[in-house]
Amino acid sequence: MFKKKELGKDSMGVQKTMRLKDYLGDGLGQLPLNLMAGLVGQLTYFYTEKVGIAAGMVATMLLIAKILDAFTDLAMGNIMDMGKSPKGKCRPWFLRMILPMAVMIVALFLVPKNASSGFQMAYVLITNILISAVVYTAIAIPYGAIMALRTESMEERGKMGITRAVFGYVIGMIIAILLIPMTNMLGGDQAAWVKISVVLAVLSAICLFITYKSSKETGQEITPVEQEEEKTPFVEELKLLFQNKYWVIMLLVQLFVNVSYSLSTSGGTYFAKYILGNDNLVGLLGAVGLIPTFVGFILVGPMTKKLGMAKTCKVSTAIGAIAMVIRAFTPYSLISVIGCGLFSSFATIPLMCLTGPMVNSCVEYNEWKFNKRMVGVTNSANSFGTKVGSGIGGSLIGWLLALAGYQAAAAVQPSSVNVAIFAFSIYIPLALFVIMFLLLSRYDLEKHYGNIVKDLAERRDKE
């Protein structure tokens, strides 16, 4: 009865395909991914403080799991590209992973407390491999790739990235602000963490199911180029990707931004407890961080429209670097932690929102330059960088604490522990912001994207 309003074309002349309900349904899929990542980020604290496992051993097991996990991302991209389900290449994986995801979220916190150290380490390694290398990967790669299949519009992909970041950040902040206080309210022991994990597992399952039901693959779903890709060896695809300078840039940016993010989420509790003197302050710091987060989500759209994606991310990394320089000169000041935290939190928002769309823009560049889209394998850059980066970040914390002589059961920690905490809270994040700024200075794909899409459309018409 009521005719839907025509969506029209974006500023580059590319046809739009997304409506509000599409953005919302798609965005909910980010919630379980960020929830799993957030919980894994808290595991170092949980294993050392609640189960009593040595920090160095925890760091080593988590890094092994992440390294194995990262390489399964590349394989998953190829598996997804070869998929032939009538429901699409991406959507079926959302439904398949609902139950395994819920089970593994809870299993993370069921490590036997009184078992031998060898059994505990095996449990830690196996559960982390399963939730990251299997469950997270089987959701994250299709979820990232479906952006390229839903729309070719860089403008719409940018909005999808912002919507995903909002949903992801909400659950991330809930974990950062409420996880420790809520588990403490429930007794602060391992059982409290298990109870919370059950609730989060159910929430994740509901959100992933909604994403499955609302998702569509309406873009260039099966092109002649993609049909030909079924004959392309996986190793050849990887070689081609490493000839795409934009993909390589985004691979490195994703790596470094997730090292930084992991250091922030996993190390914040140690900073609050041992530098500021109260681990419950992590909730206050997280709550204060909501202010620049909301401001960031409001401003990232206008900033992107005026500056473009790459320049917006460059500005944000510069802001983050300046904030870390100030913190380096005032390391014990709560006011400095809060004030600089406002700017460093703001700095992460454009990176959260725009790295996914910037990776997916590489799909059209692949087709234009190599005549191969490689949607799934291209998106493995997103997840590969996330996995390796978060693994390195979490492991750095454990290794630095172990080198500093940290003992969870000790009433007083040696002064070297403070140095280690400053390293993973301030100095390393500062270096990472500078490196990302330099990398993003080389990403100029947006200048050529409109012409690339037009050229591709002409090629498809001829075919």
N, C-alpha and C positions, 0 to 999 in steps of 0.2 A: 504493500500500500504506500509506504514511504520509500522513495528512492534515495539510496545512499549518495552522499555528496562525492563527486569525483575528486580523487586525491591529487591529480595533476602531476607535474614534474618538479624536481628540486632545482636549485640554482645552477646546477651543472647540466640541466636538461635531461636528467635520468628519471624514469618513471617511478613514482612512489607506490608502495604496496601496503603500508602499515597504518592501522588505526589504533586508538587508545587501548581498546581491549587486547589488541595484539601485543602492544608494549607491556602491559601489565602481566598477561599470562606468561610472556617470555621472561620478564624480569624475575618472577617468582622462582625460576629455575636456578638463579644465582644463590638463593638463600641456603639450600642444602649444601652447595659447594663451599660457600664461605663458612658455614657451620662446621663442616668436617675439617676444613683448613684451620679454623680457629681452635677447635678442640685439640687437633694434633699439635698446634702451637703451644698449648698449655701442658702437654704431656711431660716435658722436662721437669716442670714444677711438680706435677702430680707424682711422677715416678720417684723423684728425689725426696720430696717432703712428705708424701702420704704413704708411699710403699717402702721407701728406704733404700732404693737402688742407687749405687754409686754414680755420680754425675758423669764421669768419664765414660763409663760403660754405656750409659743411656745415650750419650752423644754419638758414640760409635755405632750403636744399633740403629739409631734413627737415621744416620747418614747412609748406612748400607741400604736401608729400606728405601730412602729417597733416590739414591743413585739407580737402584734396580727399577724403581718406579718410573724415573724419568725416561728411561729407554723404552719402556712399554708404551709410552705416549706416541713415539714414532711409529711403532707397530700398529697401535690402535688407529692412527690416522689412515694407514694403508688398508686395514681391515674395513674401516667405515667407507672408504672410497670404493671398495670392491663390493659393498653391500647391494643386495637386490630385493630387499623386502618391498612389497606393494605399498607399505605405509611410509616408505622413504628411506633415506640413508641414515638419518639422524634420530627421528622420533622413536623408533622401536627400542633404542637403548635406554630411553628414559623409563619406559615401563619395565624393562627387564631388570633394572638395577634398584627398584624401589625396596624390595624385601632384603636383598643383600646389604644395601646401604643401612637400613634400620638395624639389622643384626650387628653389623660391624661397629656402628657408633657406640652401642652398649658394650660390645666385647672389648673395646679399648681399655675400659676401666675395670675389667674383671680379672686382671693379672693376680695370680695367687700370692698373697702377701707373705705367707710363711713357707713358701716353697724354696728350693735351693736357688742360689744365684744363677746357675746355669739354666734351670728351667724357666726362671723369670726372664732371662735374656732371650731365650728362644721364643717365649710367648710374646714379648715386646716386638721382636723382629717379625714374627709371622703375622701378628695382627696389624702391624703398621704396613707391611707389604700388601696385605689383603685390602685394607681400606684405601690405600693410596694407589698402588699399582694396578689393582683390579677395579674396585668400585668407583673411586674418584675419576680414574682415567676413562672408564667406560661411560661416564656421564659428561665429563668436562670436554673431551674432544668433540663429540657430536654437538654439545651445547654451543661450543665456540663456532663450529663449522656451520650450524644452521643459520647463523647470521648472514653468511654469504649466499645461502639458498633462499632466504626469505626476501631479500632486496639487494639490488645493485647500487642503490642510492647511498652515497657516503653520508649524506645528511641524516637519513633514517638510521643508518648503522651507528652514527654518533649518538642519536637519541636512544637507541637500544642500549648502547654502552652506558649512558647515563642512568637509564632505568635499572639496568642490571646492577650498577654500582650502588644505587640507592638501596635496593633490597639487600644486596650483599653486605653493605655497610651497617644496615640496621641490625642484622643478626650478629655481625662482628662486634658492634658496640655493646649489644646485649651481653655477649660473652665477656668482653673486656670489662664492662662495668659491674655486671651482676653475678658472674660465675663464682668468683671467690667469696663475696659476701653471702650468696645463697647457699653454697656448700658449707660455709661456716655456720650459718643459721640452722642447717640440718645436722650439725654435729661436727663438720669439718673433717670427717674421716673418709675412708674409701667408699663406704656405703652411701654417703651423701652424694659423692660424685656419680655413682651408679644410678641413683634415683633421678638426678638431673639429666643424665644421658638418655634415660628412657623417654622422658618428656620431649627432649630435643629430637630423638629418633622418630617419634610419631609426627612431630611438626614437619620434619624434613620429608617424610613419606607423602604427606598431604600436598605439600608444595610441588614436589616433583610430579605427582600425578596430575595436578592442575596444568603444569607446563606441558605434559604429554598431550592432554586433551585439547589444549588451545593452540598447539604448535602447527604450523603449516610449512611446506617446502614449496614456495610459490615462485621463487626466482628462476635462474637458469638451472633447473633441477637436473635434467639429463640432456646435455648438449652433445653434438657430434664429437666435440673435443673430449668430453668426459667418457663417452663410449670407447674412444680410442685408448684412454688411460687405463682401461682394464688390462691392456696388454703391456703396460709399462712396468718394468721391474722396479721394486721398491728402492734398491740401491741407486738406480738412475734418477728416480724422483728426488732423492736426497742430494745428489750431486747438482741437479738443476736448482734446487732451493738455495744451496750455498753459493750459487751464482747470482741470486737475487739479493742485491745489497740491502734492500729495504727489509726483507725477511731476516737477514742476519742482524741488522740493527735492532729490530724488535725482539729477536731472540735474546740478545744481550741485555736490552732494556728490561725485559721481563725477568731475566735472571737477577739483575741487580735490584730492581724494585722489590722483588719478593725476598731477597736477602734482608733488605732494609725493613720490610714489613714484618718478617718473622722475628728479627731482632727486637722490634718495637713491641709486638704482642707477647712474645715469650719472655723478654727481658724486663718488661715493665714491673712485674711482680717483685723481682729481685731488687730493682732500683727502689721501689716503694718500701720494701722491708728493711734493706740493709743500709741504704743511703738516707732515706727520709724517716726511717724508724717505725713504719707501720704498714703492713701489707694491705690493710683495708683502704689505704689511700689510693690504691689502684682504681678503685671505684670512683673516687672524686676526680682523679685525673681523666678517667674515661668520660665522665659526665661533662667535664669542662670541654673536652674534645668534641662534644656534640655541636658546640657553637660554630666553630670554623667548618665543621662538616656540613651543616645546613647552609652556611654561607657559600661554601664551595659548590654544593650541588645547584644552588641558585645561579652562581656566576659562571660555571663551566660552560653552559650553553651560549650565553652572550660572548664569552671570551673566545670560544671556538669559532663562532660566527665571524668575529672580527679578526682574529689572529690565525685561525686554522688550528688543526689538532696538534701538530708538531710544535709550533711556537707556544701554544698554551701549555704544553707539557714542559717546555724549556723554562718558561717563566716560573712554573711551580717548583722545578728542581732548584732554581736559583733561590727562591724563597726558603726552601727547606735547608739549603746549605748555609744561608745567613743565620737562620735560627740555631743551627747546630754550632756555628762559630761562637755565638753569644753564650750558649749553654756551656761550651768548653771553658769559658772564663768565669762562670758562676755555677759550678757543678753541684754545690750543696744547697743552693737556694730554691726553696719551694716556689717562690714567686717566679723565679726564672724558669723553672720546670713547667709551671702552668702557662706563663706568658709565651715562652718560645714554643711550647707544645701547641698553642693555638695556631701558630704559623706553620709548624711542621705537619700538623694534622691537615691544615688547608692544602699544603703542598702535595699530599698524597691523593687528593680527590681527582684532579684531572688525569693523573696516571691510572687510577682505578677505572675511570670512565672511558678513556680513549685508547688505551693500548689494544684492547680487543678489536675495535673498528680499524685501527691502523694495521693490525695483522691481517684482517680480512681484506683490506684493500690490496694486499699482495696477491690475492687470488686472481684478480683481473690483470695485474701486471704479469703474473706467470703465463696466463693465456696469451697475452699480447706479445710477450717476448719468446716463449717456448712453445706456444700452442698447446699448453697443458695447464688445466686449472689447479688440480691437486688440492682440492678444498680441505680434505681431512688432514693430509700431511702438513699442509701449510699451517693449519690451526694447532698442530702439535707444538709449534713454537710457543704459543700461549701457555700450554700446560707443561711443556718441557721446562721452560723457564721458571714457572711457578713451583714445580716439584724440586728441581735442583736448588733454586734460590731459597725456598723455605727449609730444605734439608740442610743446606750450608749454614743458614742463619741459626737454626735451632742447635746444630752441632757446634757452631762457634761458641755459643753460650756455655754449653757443657764443657768443651775443651778448655776455654779460658778460665772457667771456675775451677776445673780440676788442676790446671797449671798453677792457679793462685792458692791452692791448698784448701779449697772450700770443703767443709764437712757439714752435712745437713743437721746432724745431731749435736753439733757443738753449740754451746751457749754463746760464745763469742768467736767471730770469724777473724782471721788475720787481716791486716791492713791491705795486703795484696789483693784481697777479694774486691775491695772498693775499686782498685785500679782496673781489674777485669770488668767490673760492672760499667765503669766509665767507658771502657773500650767498646763494648757492644751496645752501649746506650747512646754514645755521643760521637766518638772518633771514627768508627767504621761507617755509621750512617752519613757522616759529613763527606767522607771520601766517595761514597756511593752516589750521593747527589751530584757531586762534581763530575764524575764519570758519565752519569746519565745525561747531564747537560751537554757534554761534548758529543755523545752519540746522537742525540736528537738533533743536533746542529747539522747532521748529515742526511736527515730524512726530509726529502723534498718531493715526495710522490704526489702530494696534493696539487702541485703546480701542473702536473701532467695528466691527472686522473680523468678529467672530463674528456679530453681528446682520446685517451685510451679507450674509454667506454664507447665513444662514438665510432672509433675505428673497429672495435670488436663487433658492434652491431652491424656495421657494413659487411664484415666478413661472414657473420651468421646468415645475413640475408642472401649472400651469394651461395652459401651452402644449401 
